[in-house]
Amino acid sequence: MTTTSTTRTYTARPITPEALRDLRTTDDAGRPTTPFTDAEGGAPLRCCLRRSAPGERIALVSYAPLRRWAADTGAHPGAYDEQGPVFIHADHCPGPTGPALPFTDAHRVLRRYSAHGHILGGRLVDPSESFQASFTEAFTDPEVALVHVRAVEYGCFLYEVRRAHDREAGRV
């Protein structure tokens, strides 16, 4: 008897080009964006999901990922609608260059959200663990619509992962 198992691959979703266009002018807290030259490098960029290089022009902006997701889906996250600081390129960038999950070199929190935008739980992931397996575990709960990957130290949003079938159905 032959059995076939399907392995899901989960993809990190950067901030959308539409949101980036807005954020490069005014952030989600209503403040004007102030670009600067990153002298040291190493800032986790949410537009292309890599660390900045020394000398790149970037901006630190306030971003509300659930608010923007809710606007597209009709969800009502209520008090779970939070905003926080993220780094982006100050000017247009081409986005991620590959399918690898970024920023997996440190402890991360995978925060699970329902289709209403309410937190369903979270999980601390060690860099020695499989992030793909952690997403598979999260999405075994049928109530989980999306997962935010967040930094442990500051709680900052790094990127979003959605169910694989959303990508297959064109709802990316």
MIFIMAR-617717 format. One record per residue (C-alpha): residue number from 1; y negated, x negated, z negated. Coordinates in steps of 0.1 Angstrom, whole numbers, plus 5000, padded with zeros to 4 digits. Layout:
// MIFIMAR-617717
(atom NUM (Y X Z)) ...
This chain:
// MIFIMAR-617717
(atom 1 (5000 5000 5000)) (atom 2 (4966 4986 5010)) (atom 3 (4935 4995 4990)) (atom 4 (4900 4988 5000)) (atom 5 (4872 4984 4976)) (atom 6 (4836 4988 4985)) (atom 7 (4812 4963 4970)) (atom 8 (4776 4975 4968)) (atom 9 (4749 4950 4974)) (atom 10 (4716 4957 4957)) (atom 11 (4683 4945 4971)) (atom 12 (4651 4937 4952)) (atom 13 (4622 4958 4965)) (atom 14 (4588 4941 4965)) (atom 15 (4556 4961 4961)) (atom 16 (4552 4980 4993)) (atom 17 (4527 4969 5020)) (atom 18 (4507 5001 5014)) (atom 19 (4504 4995 4977)) (atom 20 (4495 4959 4983)) (atom 21 (4467 4969 5007)) (atom 22 (4452 4990 4979)) (atom 23 (4458 4965 4951)) (atom 24 (4440 4937 4971)) (atom 25 (4408 4958 4968)) (atom 26 (4412 4978 4935)) (atom 27 (4441 4976 4910)) (atom 28 (4458 5006 4894)) (atom 29 (4435 5004 4864)) (atom 30 (4405 5009 4887)) (atom 31 (4393 4973 4885)) (atom 32 (4382 4953 4915)) (atom 33 (4406 4926 4925)) (atom 34 (4395 4890 4919)) (atom 35 (4414 4864 4939)) (atom 36 (4417 4828 4927)) (atom 37 (4433 4796 4938)) (atom 38 (4465 4789 4918)) (atom 39 (4461 4752 4910)) (atom 40 (4495 4749 4892)) (atom 41 (4518 4772 4911)) (atom 42 (4548 4790 4896)) (atom 43 (4534 4826 4893)) (atom 44 (4560 4852 4901)) (atom 45 (4546 4869 4932)) (atom 46 (4556 4906 4935)) (atom 47 (4546 4908 4972)) (atom 48 (4572 4883 4985)) (atom 49 (4594 4879 4954)) (atom 50 (4590 4841 4950)) (atom 51 (4570 4818 4928)) (atom 52 (4536 4807 4940)) (atom 53 (4529 4772 4953)) (atom 54 (4500 4751 4941)) (atom 55 (4469 4759 4961)) (atom 56 (4478 4794 4971)) (atom 57 (4452 4822 4968)) (atom 58 (4466 4849 4945)) (atom 59 (4454 4877 4923)) (atom 60 (4465 4891 4890)) (atom 61 (4462 4929 4892)) (atom 62 (4473 4959 4871)) (atom 63 (4502 4978 4888)) (atom 64 (4518 5011 4879)) (atom 65 (4552 5011 4896)) (atom 66 (4564 5045 4883)) (atom 67 (4531 5062 4892)) (atom 68 (4534 5050 4928)) (atom 69 (4571 5059 4930)) (atom 70 (4564 5093 4914)) (atom 71 (4537 5100 4940)) (atom 72 (4563 5095 4968)) (atom 73 (4591 5115 4951)) (atom 74 (4574 5142 4932)) (atom 75 (4586 5129 4898)) (atom 76 (4566 5134 4866)) (atom 77 (4571 5103 4844)) (atom 78 (4545 5115 4818)) (atom 79 (4542 5089 4790)) (atom 80 (4566 5066 4808)) (atom 81 (4539 5060 4835)) (atom 82 (4527 5025 4824)) (atom 83 (4508 4998 4842)) (atom 84 (4509 4961 4837)) (atom 85 (4499 4928 4851)) (atom 86 (4515 4914 4883)) (atom 87 (4507 4885 4906)) (atom 88 (4503 4891 4943)) (atom 89 (4490 4870 4972)) (atom 90 (4453 4876 4976)) (atom 91 (4458 4880 5014)) (atom 92 (4485 4895 5036)) (atom 93 (4519 4879 5032)) (atom 94 (4551 4885 5052)) (atom 95 (4571 4897 5022)) (atom 96 (4605 4884 5011)) (atom 97 (4623 4859 5034)) (atom 98 (4659 4868 5024)) (atom 99 (4682 4892 5005)) (atom 100 (4687 4871 4974)) (atom 101 (4678 4886 4941)) (atom 102 (4648 4867 4928)) (atom 103 (4638 4856 4893)) (atom 104 (4674 4856 4879)) (atom 105 (4669 4822 4862)) (atom 106 (4660 4837 4829)) (atom 107 (4669 4866 4806)) (atom 108 (4657 4899 4822)) (atom 109 (4657 4935 4811)) (atom 110 (4671 4961 4835)) (atom 111 (4653 4994 4826)) (atom 112 (4669 5025 4840)) (atom 113 (4650 5056 4851)) (atom 114 (4659 5091 4860)) (atom 115 (4647 5110 4890)) (atom 116 (4620 5124 4868)) (atom 117 (4608 5089 4859)) (atom 118 (4621 5090 4823)) (atom 119 (4637 5059 4808)) (atom 120 (4674 5064 4804)) (atom 121 (4681 5030 4788)) (atom 122 (4680 4994 4794)) (atom 123 (4701 4963 4793)) (atom 124 (4694 4926 4786)) (atom 125 (4709 4904 4813)) (atom 126 (4716 4867 4807)) (atom 127 (4710 4844 4837)) (atom 128 (4747 4834 4836)) (atom 129 (4757 4870 4843)) (atom 130 (4760 4887 4877)) (atom 131 (4729 4907 4884)) (atom 132 (4747 4926 4912)) (atom 133 (4774 4936 4886)) (atom 134 (4747 4947 4862)) (atom 135 (4731 4970 4889)) (atom 136 (4765 4984 4897)) (atom 137 (4770 4992 4860)) (atom 138 (4735 5008 4858)) (atom 139 (4742 5030 4888)) (atom 140 (4776 5043 4876)) (atom 141 (4754 5067 4856)) (atom 142 (4746 5094 4882)) (atom 143 (4714 5102 4864)) (atom 144 (4700 5067 4872)) (atom 145 (4676 5069 4902)) (atom 146 (4661 5034 4900)) (atom 147 (4661 5003 4879)) (atom 148 (4632 4981 4871)) (atom 149 (4638 4944 4865)) (atom 150 (4613 4931 4838)) (atom 151 (4605 4899 4822)) (atom 152 (4617 4897 4786)) (atom 153 (4588 4876 4773)) (atom 154 (4560 4899 4784)) (atom 155 (4578 4930 4796)) (atom 156 (4561 4926 4830)) (atom 157 (4575 4945 4860)) (atom 158 (4592 4920 4885)) (atom 159 (4608 4943 4911)) (atom 160 (4627 4976 4916)) (atom 161 (4662 4983 4927)) (atom 162 (4673 5017 4940)) (atom 163 (4707 5033 4946)) (atom 164 (4725 5018 4976)) (atom 165 (4729 5053 4992)) (atom 166 (4691 5057 4992)) (atom 167 (4689 5026 5014)) (atom 168 (4717 5039 5037)) (atom 169 (4701 5073 5041)) (atom 170 (4667 5057 5050)) (atom 171 (4651 5066 5016)) (atom 172 (4641 5031 5008)) 
